[in-house]
Amino acid sequence: MLTIASLQVERGLRQLVAEGRAPSSANRYGSALRRLMMKLVSPVSWVQELWRRVEFFPEPERPPLILTPAQEERLYEHLAPQDALYVRLAVLLGLRIGQFFALRWEWLSWEDELLRLPSFKRHPARMHPIPREGMAILSVP
């Protein structure tokens, strides 16, 4: 293990791309390998030095996470009415995807207009306000 050179790691990442993997996927494989080596290989300073010289592929810019009102309207126009309501509710609540799709009716407090969200990932349980428009969407049969 101590004979691995940073050029060999880079060569392996390039080979992954040559075999059809996306550059960002090759970067994720490299990052996973680095984390694994940090836990299993001693001395850790050797691992840090090896990975300091490894060059990863440039990552594409992330798409914007917030839609403009015009983009949001165009999106709704291309969706079925019921689907547009679900998307609008997701926008209003601003939850993570996993939280939104895990919602349960019993977490909803109609009179307080709140969601009682359980702990999620590293976030503690909390009360989440629901806008009136969101309550109206939830009331649709």
C-alpha positions as CSV (number, residue, x, y, z in Angstrom):
1,M,0.0,0.0,0.0
2,L,2.8,2.4,0.8
3,T,4.2,2.1,-2.7
4,I,1.2,3.7,-4.4
5,A,2.0,7.0,-6.0
6,S,-0.3,9.9,-6.7
7,L,0.2,9.4,-10.5
8,Q,-1.1,5.9,-10.2
9,V,-4.2,7.1,-8.5
10,E,-4.7,9.8,-11.2
11,R,-4.2,7.1,-13.9
12,G,-6.9,5.0,-12.2
13,L,-9.3,7.9,-12.2
14,R,-8.6,8.6,-15.9
15,Q,-9.1,4.9,-16.7
16,L,-12.6,5.1,-15.0
17,V,-13.5,8.0,-17.3
18,A,-12.1,6.2,-20.4
19,E,-14.3,3.2,-19.5
20,G,-17.4,5.5,-19.6
21,R,-17.8,6.8,-16.1
22,A,-18.5,10.5,-15.7
23,P,-15.6,12.6,-14.4
24,S,-17.7,13.6,-11.4
25,S,-18.2,9.9,-10.7
26,A,-14.5,9.2,-10.9
27,N,-14.0,12.1,-8.4
28,R,-16.5,10.4,-6.0
29,Y,-14.6,7.1,-6.3
30,G,-11.4,8.8,-5.6
31,S,-12.9,10.7,-2.6
32,A,-14.3,7.4,-1.2
33,L,-10.9,5.7,-1.6
34,R,-9.2,8.6,0.2
35,R,-11.6,8.4,3.1
36,L,-11.1,4.7,3.4
37,M,-7.3,5.1,3.3
38,M,-7.5,7.8,6.0
39,K,-9.2,5.3,8.3
40,L,-7.2,2.2,7.5
41,V,-3.6,3.2,6.6
42,S,-0.9,4.2,8.9
43,P,0.8,6.6,9.0
44,V,-2.1,9.0,8.2
45,S,0.5,11.6,7.1
46,W,1.5,9.4,4.2
47,V,-2.1,9.2,3.0
48,Q,-2.5,13.0,3.3
49,E,0.7,13.5,1.3
50,L,-0.3,11.1,-1.4
51,W,-3.7,12.7,-1.9
52,R,-2.4,16.3,-1.7
53,R,-0.7,15.7,-5.1
54,V,-3.7,14.0,-6.7
55,E,-5.5,16.2,-9.2
56,F,-9.3,15.5,-9.6
57,F,-11.3,16.3,-12.7
58,P,-12.9,19.7,-12.8
59,E,-16.5,19.6,-11.6
60,P,-19.3,21.2,-13.7
61,E,-21.0,24.1,-12.0
62,R,-24.0,23.1,-10.0
63,P,-27.3,24.3,-11.4
64,P,-29.1,27.0,-9.4
65,L,-31.2,25.6,-6.6
66,I,-33.8,28.4,-6.6
67,L,-36.1,29.0,-9.5
68,T,-37.1,32.5,-10.6
69,P,-40.8,33.2,-10.6
70,A,-40.9,33.0,-14.4
71,Q,-39.1,29.6,-14.4
72,E,-41.4,28.3,-11.8
73,E,-44.5,29.3,-13.8
74,R,-43.0,27.6,-16.9
75,L,-42.5,24.5,-14.9
76,Y,-46.2,24.5,-13.7
77,E,-47.4,24.9,-17.3
78,H,-45.6,21.7,-18.3
79,L,-47.1,19.6,-15.5
80,A,-50.5,18.1,-15.0
81,P,-52.6,20.2,-12.6
82,Q,-52.3,17.7,-9.7
83,D,-48.5,17.4,-10.2
84,A,-48.2,21.2,-10.3
85,L,-49.9,21.3,-6.9
86,Y,-47.4,18.9,-5.4
87,V,-44.5,20.8,-6.8
88,R,-45.9,24.1,-5.5
89,L,-46.3,22.6,-2.1
90,A,-42.7,21.4,-2.2
91,V,-41.6,24.9,-3.1
92,L,-43.7,26.5,-0.3
93,L,-42.4,24.1,2.4
94,G,-38.8,24.2,1.3
95,L,-38.0,20.8,2.7
96,R,-35.3,18.4,1.5
97,I,-36.4,15.9,-1.0
98,G,-36.2,13.0,1.4
99,Q,-38.2,15.0,4.0
100,F,-40.9,16.0,1.5
101,F,-41.5,12.5,0.3
102,A,-41.5,11.1,3.8
103,L,-44.3,13.4,5.1
104,R,-47.1,11.8,7.0
105,W,-50.6,13.2,7.7
106,E,-50.2,12.6,11.4
107,W,-47.4,15.2,11.5
108,L,-49.8,17.9,10.3
109,S,-51.4,20.2,12.8
110,W,-54.4,21.8,11.0
111,E,-55.3,24.3,13.7
112,D,-51.7,25.5,14.2
113,E,-50.7,25.3,10.5
114,L,-47.5,23.5,11.5
115,L,-45.7,20.3,10.6
116,R,-44.1,18.3,13.4
117,L,-41.0,17.2,11.6
118,P,-39.0,14.3,13.1
119,S,-35.2,14.4,13.3
120,F,-33.7,14.1,9.8
121,K,-30.0,13.4,9.1
122,R,-28.3,15.6,11.7
123,H,-31.2,18.0,12.2
124,P,-33.2,17.7,15.4
125,A,-37.0,17.3,15.4
126,R,-38.7,20.7,14.9
127,M,-42.0,22.5,14.2
128,H,-42.2,23.8,10.6
129,P,-44.8,26.5,9.7
130,I,-47.0,26.0,6.6
131,P,-48.0,29.0,4.6
132,R,-51.7,29.5,4.0
133,E,-51.3,28.6,0.4
134,G,-49.7,25.4,1.5
135,M,-52.6,24.6,3.8
136,A,-55.0,25.3,0.9
137,I,-53.1,22.8,-1.3
138,L,-53.2,20.2,1.5
139,S,-57.0,20.7,1.8
140,V,-57.6,19.8,-1.9
141,P,-59.2,16.3,-2.1
